[in-house]
Amino acid sequence: MTHPVWFDAAKAPSAEDCVVARLIDRHAAATPDKVFMRFENGEEWTWAQTRQIALSTAAALQARGVKPGDIVAAWAPNSAALARAWFGANYAGAALAPINTSFRGRLLEHAIAKTGARILVVHPDLATRLPGLSLGSLERMILTGARPNELDLPLVIEPLAALDGEASAAVAVEVQPWDTPVIIFTSGTTGPSKAVVTSYVQEWTTARITYGYMTADDRMLVNLPMFHVGGISGIMAALASGGSIALFEAFDTRRFWSLVRETGSTTCSGFIGALTSFLHKEPARPDDSDNPLRICTLSPVSEETVALAKRFGFDYVTGFNMTEVSSPLISEVNEKTMRSCGRARAGVECRIVDANDQTVPDGEVGELVIRSDRPWELFKEYLGDPQATAEAWRNGWFHTGDLLSRDADGLFYFVDRKKDAIRRRGENMSSLEIEMEVAAYEDVREVAAYGVDLPGGEQEVMVCVAPKPGATIDPKALLEFLIPRMAHFMVPRFVRIEAELPKTPTNKIQKVELRKEGVTGQTWDREAAGITVKREKLSTH
């Protein structure tokens, strides 16, 4: 079974094809009473209701000064409130910048400042993290639920009902395919998170490649967060196809198959990394194959992938994507070649290059670089960071920072990340950001943060620290210091304490040596110590 071609790669999409407001308008006219979105709290929106809510929200945002080209920030879990913020912003000609709900402290300050947004739509539980922080250009905050008593901020604070504008008052905006629907934060490898400025063409292309098998008869279970490209592109796939969405806050191994059955989902927003392993290791049941899931996108291809698909009776595709691109690599359906990312799709060129951008021979490892035949299929820029944008786009190719290889048949294989990014359970993070927080601990003299590989292709966060002279470091005390300062997924699992960290002749810490040594016999393991760090569960409003 081969991977079909879902659109003409030589033809750029029109505004009717890819602009969110145009797509909603089209489906609301053609199938007004069809359910488009179902939310975790049981609320449902038909296409007609979606359009009305989007127009109402756009009118309210416009009344508060939002103009075409502006950015509206949102800080909330997957929910109806977050969906209306996205659609309303787009109807007003603005872009939505969803912020990771695990951000706090300096990481959160950086994200808010980077957007330059004057309005923040925020979950009330998250709003309690804001006092004491620099709030950038923010002037107004719209809470998605009841206002916390302890909230004291120099902002105009309004309830979600403030977005219930008069739909007929919304001013129509001419939005083009090259305009920006969303700005998505992705973790840098050598500095703070970068804000990726996308286009409608890019998001539509990503959806049509990654989930191009989706039809108007399909429902996608979206349980990847909307502050990641996986959540956004899943919803975009339903917008493009006229299908429907069941939107849930997060992936839950124990509930996954019951949710698939309960919601009638025929596809999902993807199994990433360890998620496949989690599902594969669940106890087998006689009715495993009795479910509506027919096809999904997952990575990587492994023995567990093949076994999981066979056990539960679904087809799959795999590929390669990142926030800055639009699924340049895609596989055939039910690809069996282990670790394969598939082949370069129509309309893009993919090369594996050395440090001088010279193509390496087949079979050798190098960095994946990409360019597209069509304008606007790859990201526009890193917001407010022209130097990083120029570096990524040097020599006319986008440099992914990922190491891959290619065989003589044109199949690509993911190998490793070029720099120091760490990936844990679907979250990419900067080692520098972790190191900054660890270094703030009084007794730490120097620190190196890095990922250690675990079976199944996942990583765990490890830090190696050297204490100040005369000081000692208690790993448990260090973790207690870090937990309130960091996103949950950034909190190290392993802590290694050494008198001195290995260095190069130029006094740079040799992380490559630390990675080689991995988890030593003297490494402290917080899981073995019984310390569990979980994502904060937010109430549904």
C-alpha positions, 0 to 999 in steps of 0.5 A, a space after each residue: 500500500 503506497 502513500 497517495 499524493 493528496 494535492 498538486 505539488 506544483 500548484 500553490 493553495 489559494 486563500 479558499 484552500 488554506 485560510 482558516 476563516 475561509 475554510 470555516 466559512 465554506 464548511 459552515 455553508 455546506 454542512 452547518 449542522 455537522 459537528 466539527 469539534 467535541 471538547 473534553 468537557 462534552 461541549 460540541 460545536 457544529 460548523 455553523 456554531 464555530 463560525 458564529 463563535 469565531 466571528 463573535 470573538 473577532 468582533 470582541 478582539 477588534 473592539 479591544 484594538 486588535 488589528 490585522 497583523 497583530 499577535 494575540 497570546 494564549 496560555 491555556 490547555 486544549 479547550 474550547 477557550 483556546 480554540 475560539 482564541 485561535 479562530 477569533 484571532 484569525 478572523 480578525 486578521 491576527 495570529 495566535 501565539 499559544 504558550 506552553 502551559 508548563 512555562 514559568 519564570 524566565 522562560 515565561 517572561 521570554 515568551 510573553 516579551 517575544 510575542 509583543 502581544 497586548 492581549 493574553 487569553 489565560 487559564 486562571 490557574 496559570 495566571 497565578 504564576 504571573 505576579 512578579 514577572 515582567 509582562 512585556 507589552 501586555 495590557 489586558 488579560 482575559 481569564 478562561 475561568 473564575 478569577 483567583 482571589 490572590 491575583 494582583 496584576 497591573 492589567 485590565 482583567 476580564 472574564 471569558 464572556 468579554 469575548 462574546 462580541 456581536 458577530 455582526 460587528 466583526 469587520 471583514 479582513 482580507 487574509 492571504 495565504 502568506 499571512 500568519 495564523 499561528 506563532 509556535 514556540 520551539 526550544 532552541 538548542 543554544 539559547 532561549 526558545 524561538 518563536 516560529 512565524 508560520 504561514 497559512 500555506 505552511 500549516 495547510 501543507 503540513 496538515 495535508 501531508 502529515 494527515 492527508 488521509 483524513 476525509 470529511 468522514 473522519 474524526 481525529 482525536 487531538 491529544 497533542 497540545 495546541 502550543 505544539 505543531 502536532 496539535 495545530 496541524 491536527 485541527 488544521 487537517 480537519 479544517 482542510 478536509 471537513 472532518 471533525 475533532 475530539 479535542 483533549 488536553 493530553 495523552 493518557 495511556 490508560 484512557 486512550 483506547 476508551 477515548 478512541 471508542 467513546 469519541 468514534 475517532 478514526 485517526 489521532 494526532 499522532 504517537 510520538 516516541 515513547 507513546 507507542 511504547 506506552 500503548 504497546 506495554 499495556 496488557 493485551 485484551 480480547 477486544 483490542 482490535 475492536 476500535 474505530 481507529 483506521 490510520 494514524 501518523 507515528 514515529 519512529 518505525 520500530 518493532 513496537 510500531 509494527 506490533 502495535 498496529 497489528 494488535 489494534 488493527 490500524 494502518 500508519 504512516 511515518 515521516 519527519 517534521 518540525 515546527 519550521 517546515 511542512 513534513 518534507 519526509 513521508 513514508 508509504 503506508 505501513 512502512 516496515 523499514 526500521 527507523 525510516 522517515 520515508 522519502 522526500 515528498 513532491 515539491 521539496 528537496 532534501 539533502 544530507 550535508 557536512 559542516 560545509 553544506 557539501 552533500 555526503 555520500 549515501 549511507 553517511 550521517 550529516 545534517 538534513 537541509 531542506 528547501 521548497 519549490 513553492 513559496 511559503 511552505 517553510 517558516 518565515 522567520 524566528 520572530 525578533 531574531 534575524 540572526 538566528 533566522 539567517 543562520 538557519 537559512 544559510 546558503 539558501 537551505 533551511 538547516 534542521 539541526 538534525 542528523 540523518 542518513 539516506 540510502 541509495 533507494 532514497 529512504 531517510 533515517 533519523 540518527 540524532 540531534 546535532 546540538 544539545 537539545 534534549 527530547 523527553 516524551 515529546 518535549 524538546 528543550 534547551 540544555 542551556 535553559 536547564 543549566 541556567 536554572 540549576 546554576 542558580 542553586 547556591 552550592 552549584 559551581 558548574 553544570 552540564 545538562 544533557 540527554 541520556 538515551 533510554 530503550 525505545 528512542 526516548 531520553 531522560 534529562 541528566 545534569 552533572 554538577 560540581 559544587 562550590 569549594 567547601 560545599 556539598 550538594 544534596 540531589 534531593 534538595 537541588 530537585 526541590 529547588 528546581 521543581 517550582 522554577 521549571 516546566 515539569 518535563 525539564 526537571 532532571 531525572 538523573 543528578 551526577 555530582 563530580 568535583 570537576 567537569 571534563 573540559 576542552 583546552 578552551 575551557 568548554 565542558 565536554 558533554 560528549 564525554 559525559 554522554 558516553 559515560 551515561 548513567 554511572 553507578 554513583 548517579 542519583 535517580 529521582 525515580 529510584 528515590 520515589 520523587 515523581 514530577 507531573 504536569 500540573 492538572 488544570 481544571 476545565 472551564 
